[in-house]
Amino acid sequence: MTIFAVLMPTPQPALAEVIKSSFAGNHLQLNDTQYLISTGGTAIELSAKLGIYDAAHPEKPYTGLAVILASSAYFGRAPATVWDWMKAKLEAPPLG
């Protein structure tokens, strides 16, 4: 599985709700503007699923503004719950 960071410039309740409902059990809210999502696919596909931007349908209204980053490594200082969640998600078998 890949862990994606979804970084919003400001709190966006509509986008946060899409994250929570679309990725129940596979997201971790760090604060009002930062989420981690564990899923397959690419950042482009995740953007379309969240309604941030869909290149195939650019005319669609967007749910919010955010930058999506895929993780290839991680390091830093955070509560143990963050590290435990990331370890579990990275070691989980692929969905499907």
N, C-alpha and C positions, 0 to 999 in steps of 0.2 A: 504494500500500500504506500501511497505517497501522502505526505502531510503538506498541506497548503496553508500558508498564512494569508488571511484576508484582512487587509489594512484599510480602514475607512478614515477619511480626513476629519470627519465629525460623526457623532452618533447618528445612526440611520435606522430607526425602528422597523421600517418596512423590510429592509435588507436583512436585518438581524432576525426577523421572523421567518424569512425564507430560509436562512441558514438553519435555524432551529427546527423547522418543520421538514426540510428536505434531508437533513443529516442528523436526525435524532439518534443519539448514541454514537455518532461519529464526528462530533464537533466539541470543541472546548472553548468557552468564552474566557478570554484573558481579562478583558475590560469592555467598556461600552463601544470601543472602536476596533478591537482586535480579536480575531477568531482563528482557531486552528481547525482545519477540516481534514479528515482522513478519508480518502477516496481514490479510485483509479482514474485514469484519463489524464488530461492535460489542463493547464491553467486556462487555456482558451475554452475548452469544454466546460470547465467549472464556471467560468464567467457567463457563458450562455445559460447554463442551468440555473444560476443565481439571478439571472436577469440584469446583470451589470452591462454586458455588451455581447450581442450575438452577431457575428460577422455575416452569417447566412441570412439574417433578418435585421439589418441595421435600423429599420424603421420602427421596430418594436420599442415601446416606452421602457425605460430602464427603472429598476427597483432602487438603485442607489449607486453611489460612486465608491470605488475601492480599487486598490492595487492587489493583485493576487500573485504570490510568490510560491514556487514549489521548492521544497527543502531537499537538499542533497546531503546536508550535514547540519548538526546543531551543537551549540555550546553556549554557555552563559551561566547565569544565576537566576533561579526561579524556585517557587515552592515545589516540594517533592511531588505534589499531585500533577504538576505539569510534566515533569520528567517521566513519571510512571505512565501517564496517558500516552505520551509520545512513544515510549518504549513498547507498550502494548500494541499500539496501532501500527508501528513500523514492522513488528514481528507477526502481525496477523496475516493469515492467508488471503490472497486476492478474493474479492467479491465475485460472485457469479458461479 
